[in-house]
């Protein structure tokens, strides 16, 4: 393969050092929350957000007052976006069927899809109020009929953000807390004197939130590893540098450590995109953030062939992959590792982030190799069950079970089967004798 890096980001060794620092901070913080509960949460909120209200949970009247601050147009836009998210989540939910099948006469096997009983939805918002994240987690959990949905978001400029609170409430949150960062996900998972713990955590966040979720996994479920935003543009000469540069920087503005990668088979497009990024960074209002991400995490990878572009893309397994080529559906058919695909120049990652209806909580740090993004199915647990309805079936399956248990040396297991053979077999076992 002839793959050339026209621009590289930070070496992996430096990224690993950053990750190790985050791990250590998160571990200590979670221990504090577990040991000291509400007191630790309040100290952390004061330290990081300069915010210490009488109660972090919003009352119904506080929610109403905040919603009244949202303009009619903004409220209509929020409702429109939630309608799109709900429509797609409802279609996904309808595809998940409970099943029951008779695998042999008298043997019934089945499964049921049962909602997780409580979830904590984290909605980022310290730097940018992520209104859309409320749709993606809270509204989707609501479609899954989760009985208890709690939501947490940091204060924005020292106070609850009205639009985020409105989106949480309209999405179906039963409890809303104005809490950010490690203290929010820690409190929801571990529980405090005033916050009952949940069974599962969902939602995106910065590196500290993502690491906190990783460390809490096992104590609670998590949706997936959703850390700082990643974006990739796969492009050929069917598009121009302005489109590519805009799509790269549009996601790099999320934070100071948001990887943005261009994969192309056109040297001309690659060099022009680098120039266009320099031009846009002079005029982009969020350039302070985007330029740091681009400097440390931006990459431009030049390939010879589409097969090479595909291989590079699958290896990186980026969270968002914008495909703008003369063969977009070929990438759809052949790509296997990514968060979500955005196919063709007419759409873009921002559509998915904010409004179109697919979920924007997506796998990062190569997690797209083993999981997709948040969807209604993540809030459902598929539980199996079995029934044996006839004496003949109990005796027949019991005979097989007994012999297989003895093959492994599990005598007590075998006796569970044998007692059924004796009780229901009447001495007549069709396919061989049970273990003595």
N, C-alpha and C positions, 0 to 999 in steps of 0.2 A: 504494500500500500504506500502511496505517496501522499502522506498527510503532513501539512506544514502549518505551524502555529505562527500567524502574523502578529498575534498579541497573546501573552499569557497572563494569568492572574497570579496571586500569591502562591508560592510553593506549598505542597501538601503538608510539609513539616511545620510551617508556620500556622496553617489552619488547625493542625492537631494541637499545637500549643494553646491556641485560643480556646479550643474545645475543652482542654484539660482545666483551664482556669474557670470556665463556666461550670463544669461538673463539680468542682470543689466548692464554689460559692453556693450552688443550689443545694448540695448535700447538707451543708451547715445550716442553711436557712430552713429547710424542711424539718431538721431536728429541732430547731427553735420553735417552729409552729406546733410540732407534736408535743413538745414539753410544756409550752406556755400558752397555747391556744390563742384566745382573743387578744391577750396582751401583746403577744409577739406580732400578730397580724396588724394591730394598731400601730406599733412602733415602726414596722416596715412601711406601712402606708404613709406615716408622717415623714419617714426618711426619704422615700423615693418619690412620693407624690405630693408631699406637703398637705395632706388631706386627713382630717380626723373628725368626722361628723359624730353626732350622738349615736347614730346607728348606721352601719354600712348598708343595711337593707333598706330599700326605698319602700315607703308606705304607699297605699293606694292613692292617697291624696297628693303625695309628692309626684307619683307617676303621672297623674292627671295634670298637675301644674306644669310639668315638663313637656308633656305632649301638647299642651296649649301654646307653647312657645314655638312649635314647629309650623312653618307656613303651610298654607293649603296646597301649594304646588309640590313642596317637598313631601308632604304626607301622601299626596296622590302618587308621586314617583316611588315612594317606599312601598305602597300597596301594590303598584304595578309589578315591581321587582319580586315581591313576595308571591304574587299570583303565578309568576313564571316558575319560580322555584318549587312552589307547591304542585303545580301541574306536572312537572317532570317527576317529582318525588312520588306523587300519587300513581303515575304510570309505572314507575319502578316497583312500588309496593304491590300493585296489582299483578306484577309478574312473579311474585314470590308466593307460591301456593303451599298450603298445608297438603300433605299427601297421606294416603293410607292404602296399602296394597296387600293382597293375600299372596304370599310368596310360595306357599304350598298349602294343600287343603288344611284349614284350621289354624294356620299361622298368619297372624296379622302384624305387619310392621308399618310404622308411620312416623311422621314428624310434624311438629307444630312450630310456627314462628311466633315467639312470645316477645313483647317489647321489654327492653331493659327497664327496670323499675324506677330508676332515678338517674339523671344525667346532669353534669355541670358543664355549661357551655361558656367557654371563654371567648370574649369579643375584644380584640386588641383596640387600643384607642388613645394611648398616651401621646403619640406624635400625630397620628392621623386618626380621626374618629371612624372606625371601620363599621359603618352602618350595615354594609352588605354581609358582614360575618354573622350578624344576628339572623338574617334570613337563612343562611346556609346551615347553621347549627340548630337554632331554636325552632324555626318553622319546619325543618325536616324532621326533627324529633317529634314535633306535634303531629305530623302526618303519620309517623310510626306509632302514635298513641302512647307515648311514654307518660306514665302517670304523674311523675314529678320532674319538672324541668326547671333548673335554676340557672341563672345567667349572671356573669360577672364581667364588668368592664372598668378600666381605670378612669379616674376623673380626667376631664379635658380642660386644661387651663384652670384647674382648681375647683371644678364643679362637674356634676353629671352632664353628659352631652345629651341635649333633648332629643335629637334625631336617633341616636343609638338606643336610648331608652324607649322611644316610641317603637322602633323596629323590634326590640326585644318583647315588648308588651303585645304588639300586634302579632308577633310570631307565635305567641302562646306560652311565654315564660310564666311560671307560677311564683317564683321569687326572683327579685333582681337586686344584686349587690353592686355597689360602686367600689370595686376593689381591683387592683391591677397586679400584674406580674406573678412572681413566685408565691406571694402571699395569697393571691386569689385562687390559683389552682391547688395550692397546698391546703388552704382552708376548706375548699370544696371536697377534696379527696380524703383528708385526714379527719376533718370535722373539728369544731371548736365548741365552746360553751353555747354559742348562739347560732351556729350553722351545722345542721345535720349533714353527715357525709353522704356522698353520692356513690353510685355503683360504677359510674363511667365518666371520664372526662373527654370533651371534644373541643375542637376549635384550634385555629392557628395562633401563632405568637412569635415573639422574638426568640433568640437563642436560649435565654433563661427559662422562658415558659416551656419551650420544646424539651429542654433537658429535665425540667421538673416533671413533666408528663412521663418522660422516659423512666425516671427514677421511681415514680409512683406506680408504674405499670406492674400489675400483680396484686397490689393492694386494691387497685381499681382497674377497670378496663380503660383503654384509650382508643381513640379512633385510628390514629396513625402518627408517625413522626412527621409533624408539620412545622418545620423551623422557618428560618428566613427565606423569603421568596427567591425562587430560581426561575430564570426564563431562558429559552433557547429559540433562536430563529433559524430555520432551515430554508435557505433561499437559493434560487438560481437567477439567471438574467431576465426572468419574466417579471421581476419587480425591481424597484430602484433603491438607491441608498437612503433616500428620505424615509421610505416605509420601514426599512430594516432598522435604521438608527432610532426612529421614533418608537418602534416596538421594544427595542432593547432598553432604552432609557426610561420608557414608560413604566417598566417594572423595577429598574435599578433604583428608582426614587423611594422604594419601600423602606430601605434601611442602608446602613453603611456596609453591610456584608451580604448583599443580594447578588449572586452570580448571574451574569448575562453573557450568553455565548452565541456567536454567529457561526453557523456551519454552512459553507457554500462551496460550489465547484467553479466559482467565477472570481478570478483574481481582481478583475476590474470592479466587481461589486464589493469585494472585501476592502479594497483600498479606498474606494469612494465612501463606503460606510464609515470607515475610521475617520475620514475627513468630515463627514456629515455629523458624526457624534461630537467632534471638537466644536463645530459650529453651533450645534444645539445647546451644548453645555454653557455657552456664553449667554444664552437667552432664556434657558429653562428656569422658572422660579424655584424649582426644587433641586437646582444644580449642586448645591452644597452636599446633599446626600447622594444624588445620582453619580456625581463625579468621583466620590470616594469609592462607591461600589464598583464603578467602571475601572478605576485605577487598580484596585486590589483584586477584583474578582471577574473583570471582563476578559473575554477571550474571543479571538477570531481564528477559526480553523479552516484552512483551505484544503479541499479534497480534490482528487481527480475525477471520481465517478460518483454516481448516485448510490451505488452499493457501499462505497466508503462512507458517504454521508450518513447512511442508515446505520452502519456499524458504529460510527463515532457517537451518534445520537443515542443508540441503545446502551452504549457503555456509560455515557454520562447520566442517562436516566433522569433528565431534568423534570422539574415540577410542571412547568408550562412549556409546550412546544408549538410554536407558530410555524406552520408549513406553508410556504409560498413558492411553488414550483410548477413545472408543466406536468407533474404527475402526483398531485396531492393524495389522491385515493390510493396510489401505490404505497405511499408511506402509511396510510391508515391500515392497509392490508398487511403490511410487513413489520411495522414497529411493534415491539413487545414490552419495552420498559420506559414508562413515562407517567406523569400525573394525569394530564389531560392534553388532547390535541385540539388545535385551532386551525382549521383547514381552509386555505385560500385567503387571498388578500382582502376579501370583503369583511371577514370577521377578524377578531383580535382578542388578546388575552383580557383586556379590560371588560369586554362583553361578559366573559365568563366570571370575572371578578365581581361584577356589580349587578347584572340584570338578566342575562339571557335564559338562565334557569338551570344550567349545570352547576354542580357544587364547586366552590372555589377552595375548599379545604382539601389540600392535595399533598401527596407524599414528596418529601425532600430528602436530600443526602442519600440518593440512590435507593430509597425505599420503594420507588416505583418498580423495582425488580421483583418485589414480592407482595405488594398491595396496591390497590387502586385508591381513589380518594374517598372522602366522606360521602355517604349516600344513605338513603332511608334504611337499607339493609344493615348498616352498621349499628343501628339502634334496635335490631331484632336478633334474638338468639334462636337458633334452630335446634330444637330438642326432640330427640327420638323417643319412641315408645314401642312396646311389643305386647301382643296378647296371644295366648294359645287357647283356642276355643273348643277343641275336641280331645277326647281321651287318646284316640289314635295318634293325633299330632303330638301330644305331650310325650307319648311313649316313643315314637319314632325319633323326634328331635332329641329326646333325652338319651337314647341309646348312642347316637352319634356324639353327643356332648360328653357322655361318660367316658367313652373310649379316648376322645381327644384330650380330656383332662388327665387321664392316666398316662397318656403319651408324654405329657409334660411333668408328671409326678405330682399333680395337685389332687390328692385323694379326697380332701374335703370338698373341693369343687365337684369331683365326680359323684360324691354322695348326694349333692344337691340334685343332680340329674337322676341318680339311681332311685331316690325316693319317689320321684314322679313316675319312673318306669314301673316300679312295684305297685304304686297306688293306682295308676291309670292304664297300665299295659295289659293287665289280665293274663300275664304270662305269654302274650302273643306280641312279640316285637318283630315287625316285618323285615328289618334290614340288619340283622345281627343282634347279638346279645350285649346287654350293658355289662360294664366291668363288675366283677364280683366284689 
